[in-house]
Amino acid sequence: MHRVEYHRVLLDEAVRLGAKIRLDSNVIGVDMEGRSLTLSDGEIYHADVIFGADGMLQFTNLSTLIPKGR
């Protein structure tokens, strides 16, 4: 499977399951304890899992927020 097709499958399934997709957002903080992230516009998102697709050496770098004990 080509990478573009793989991305489409992941996106379609995420949307089907109710994921919120945010593009062109600047993450300024990740709180692992509170399972949240803060965007530069002041919005705060709480989630079990947050993926940042901002490049290998960037801020979120596929941060996975998992509660303690899991």
C-alpha positions in Angstrom: 0.0 0.0 0.0 1.4 3.4 -0.9 1.8 6.0 1.8 -0.9 8.3 0.4 -3.4 5.4 0.5 -2.4 4.5 4.0 -3.0 8.1 5.1 -6.4 8.1 3.5 -7.4 4.9 5.3 -6.2 6.3 8.7 -8.0 9.6 8.1 -11.3 7.9 7.0 -11.3 5.6 10.0 -10.4 8.4 12.4 -13.3 10.6 11.1 -15.7 7.6 11.2 -14.8 7.1 14.9 -15.4 10.8 15.6 -11.9 12.2 15.7 -11.5 15.9 15.4 -8.9 16.8 12.7 -7.2 20.2 13.1 -4.9 21.5 10.4 -2.5 24.5 10.3 -2.5 24.7 14.1 0.5 25.8 16.2 0.9 23.7 19.4 2.5 25.7 22.2 2.1 23.2 25.1 1.5 19.6 25.8 0.4 18.5 29.3 1.0 14.8 29.7 -0.6 14.6 33.2 -3.7 16.5 32.1 -3.9 14.8 28.7 -4.2 18.0 26.9 -2.6 20.4 24.5 -2.8 24.1 24.0 -2.8 25.9 20.7 -1.4 29.3 20.0 -4.9 30.7 19.6 -5.6 29.7 23.2 -7.8 26.6 22.5 -7.1 23.7 24.8 -7.9 20.1 23.7 -8.3 17.2 26.1 -8.0 13.7 24.7 -6.9 10.1 25.3 -4.6 10.2 22.3 -3.3 13.2 20.3 -1.1 12.8 17.2 1.0 15.7 15.9 2.1 15.3 12.3 4.4 18.3 12.3 7.7 16.6 11.3 10.3 14.4 13.0 12.0 17.2 14.9 9.0 19.4 15.7 7.1 20.2 18.9 4.6 17.4 19.2 6.4 14.7 17.2 3.7 12.1 17.5 3.0 12.8 21.2 0.8 10.1 22.7 -1.1 11.1 25.8 -2.0 8.1 27.8 -3.4 8.2 31.4 -1.3 6.6 34.2 -2.1 3.0 34.9 -2.8 2.0 31.3 
